[in-house]
Amino acid sequence: MRTFLSLLLGLSLLSTGLLAGAFGYGAANLVPTFDSVPIDMRLDFHTQLMRMNGITMQGAMAVSALSALALAALTRGRTRALAATAGFLTVTSFLITRFGNVPINGRIKQWAATAPPADHAEILGRWELFNDARTCTAAAAFVILIAVALRRSGRATERP
């Protein structure tokens, strides 16, 4: 069982780290780039990026949430609470994405085919706020899982 828990924790760390890293890269690099190019270029690139991201980001969110919640179900005490918190933070990232970013992505796709509305800057600003929120929740989940791994590692090295 100990080996299985270690593998599950490794999967949680990997998937949550990839998720937080992807969101972090987007927030630190893509969004500023979006803001510095002409709106038609942003809309075209954003539309293509979302088409590519759809499956990979949803997969990373699913594996991250499920592995963290499974870890919570199979452990006890503080580890359970930390793993559950990480799982719920990842689910929060999914919910922010699904109900915040995705509807705006649909609008962006329409604008790319036609023209953006007069209030497009406000709507894109709202997309960026949702992006920042999901980046923070994914990063927090990753930090919590690192803490779980360090706790487990510390306990393992204390034993003779």
C-alpha positions as CSV (number, residue, x, y, z in Angstrom):
1,M,0.0,0.0,0.0
2,R,2.9,2.4,0.8
3,T,4.3,2.0,-2.8
4,F,0.8,2.6,-4.2
5,L,0.4,5.8,-2.1
6,S,3.9,7.0,-3.3
7,L,2.9,6.4,-6.9
8,L,-0.4,8.2,-6.4
9,L,1.4,11.1,-4.8
10,G,3.8,11.2,-7.7
11,L,1.0,11.3,-10.2
12,S,-0.7,14.0,-8.2
13,L,2.5,16.1,-8.1
14,L,3.2,15.6,-11.8
15,S,-0.3,16.4,-13.0
16,T,-0.8,19.3,-10.7
17,G,2.7,20.7,-11.4
18,L,2.0,20.5,-15.1
19,L,-1.4,22.2,-14.7
20,A,0.0,25.0,-12.5
21,G,3.0,25.4,-14.9
22,A,0.8,25.6,-17.9
23,F,-1.5,28.2,-16.3
24,G,1.5,30.0,-14.9
25,Y,3.2,30.2,-18.3
26,G,0.0,31.5,-19.8
27,A,-0.4,34.2,-17.2
28,A,3.3,35.2,-17.3
29,N,3.9,35.0,-21.0
30,L,0.8,34.5,-23.2
31,V,-1.5,37.1,-21.6
32,P,1.1,39.9,-21.9
33,T,1.8,38.9,-25.5
34,F,-2.0,38.9,-26.2
35,D,-2.1,42.4,-24.8
36,S,0.7,43.6,-27.0
37,V,-0.5,42.5,-30.4
38,P,-3.3,43.8,-32.6
39,I,-6.8,42.6,-31.5
40,D,-7.3,40.5,-34.7
41,M,-4.1,38.7,-34.2
42,R,-4.9,38.0,-30.5
43,L,-8.4,36.7,-31.4
44,D,-7.0,34.3,-34.1
45,F,-4.2,33.0,-31.9
46,H,-6.5,32.8,-28.8
47,T,-9.0,30.7,-30.8
48,Q,-6.3,28.3,-32.1
49,L,-4.7,28.0,-28.7
50,M,-8.1,27.2,-27.0
51,R,-8.7,24.5,-29.6
52,M,-5.4,22.9,-28.8
53,N,-5.7,23.4,-25.0
54,G,-9.2,21.9,-24.7
55,I,-8.2,18.3,-24.3
56,T,-4.8,18.6,-22.7
57,M,-5.8,21.1,-20.0
58,Q,-9.0,19.2,-19.1
59,G,-7.0,16.0,-18.9
60,A,-4.5,17.6,-16.6
61,M,-7.3,19.0,-14.4
62,A,-9.0,15.7,-14.3
63,V,-5.9,13.6,-13.4
64,S,-4.8,16.3,-10.9
65,A,-8.2,16.4,-9.1
66,L,-8.8,12.7,-9.1
67,S,-5.4,11.7,-8.0
68,A,-5.4,14.2,-5.1
69,L,-8.9,13.2,-4.0
70,A,-7.9,9.5,-4.2
71,L,-4.9,10.3,-2.1
72,A,-7.1,12.0,0.4
73,A,-9.5,9.0,0.5
74,L,-6.6,6.5,1.1
75,T,-4.8,8.5,3.8
76,R,-5.7,9.9,7.2
77,G,-5.0,12.9,9.4
78,R,-3.2,15.9,8.2
79,T,-2.2,14.2,4.9
80,R,-5.9,13.6,4.2
81,A,-6.8,17.2,4.8
82,L,-4.0,18.5,2.7
83,A,-4.6,16.2,-0.2
84,A,-8.4,16.9,-0.1
85,T,-7.7,20.7,-0.1
86,A,-5.4,20.2,-3.1
87,G,-8.1,18.2,-4.9
88,F,-10.7,20.8,-4.2
89,L,-8.5,23.6,-5.4
90,T,-8.0,21.7,-8.6
91,V,-11.7,21.3,-9.0
92,T,-12.0,25.0,-8.3
93,S,-9.6,25.6,-11.2
94,F,-11.8,23.5,-13.4
95,L,-15.0,25.3,-12.3
96,I,-13.4,28.7,-13.0
97,T,-12.3,27.5,-16.4
98,R,-15.6,26.0,-17.3
99,F,-17.9,28.8,-16.1
100,G,-15.5,31.7,-16.5
101,N,-13.0,31.3,-19.3
102,V,-14.8,28.9,-21.6
103,P,-17.9,31.0,-22.2
104,I,-15.6,34.0,-23.0
105,N,-13.5,31.7,-25.3
106,G,-16.7,31.0,-27.2
107,R,-17.3,34.7,-27.6
108,I,-13.7,35.2,-28.7
109,K,-14.2,32.5,-31.4
110,Q,-17.2,34.4,-32.7
111,W,-15.3,37.7,-32.7
112,A,-12.4,36.1,-34.6
113,A,-14.9,35.2,-37.4
114,T,-16.6,38.6,-37.3
115,A,-15.5,41.6,-35.2
116,P,-15.1,42.3,-31.5
117,P,-17.8,44.4,-29.8
118,A,-17.1,47.8,-28.5
119,D,-16.7,46.5,-24.9
120,H,-14.2,43.7,-25.9
121,A,-11.4,45.1,-23.7
122,E,-13.6,44.8,-20.6
123,I,-14.6,41.2,-21.5
124,L,-11.0,40.3,-22.2
125,G,-10.0,41.8,-18.9
126,R,-12.6,39.5,-17.2
127,W,-11.1,36.5,-19.0
128,E,-7.7,37.5,-17.6
129,L,-9.1,37.8,-14.1
130,F,-10.5,34.3,-14.4
131,N,-7.2,33.1,-15.7
132,D,-5.3,34.6,-12.8
133,A,-7.8,33.0,-10.4
134,R,-7.4,29.5,-11.9
135,T,-3.6,30.0,-12.0
136,C,-3.6,30.8,-8.3
137,T,-5.8,27.8,-7.3
138,A,-3.7,25.4,-9.4
139,A,-0.4,26.8,-8.0
140,A,-1.8,26.5,-4.4
141,A,-2.8,22.9,-5.0
142,F,0.7,22.2,-6.3
143,V,2.3,23.8,-3.2
144,I,0.1,21.8,-0.9
145,L,1.0,18.6,-2.6
146,I,4.7,19.5,-2.3
147,A,4.1,19.9,1.4
148,V,2.4,16.4,1.5
149,A,5.4,14.9,-0.3
150,L,7.9,16.7,2.1
151,R,5.9,15.5,5.1
152,R,6.0,11.9,3.9
153,S,9.6,12.2,3.0
154,G,10.5,13.5,6.4
155,R,8.6,10.7,8.1
156,A,10.4,8.1,6.0
157,T,13.9,9.4,6.8
158,E,13.2,9.6,10.5
159,R,12.6,5.8,10.8
160,P,15.7,3.7,11.4
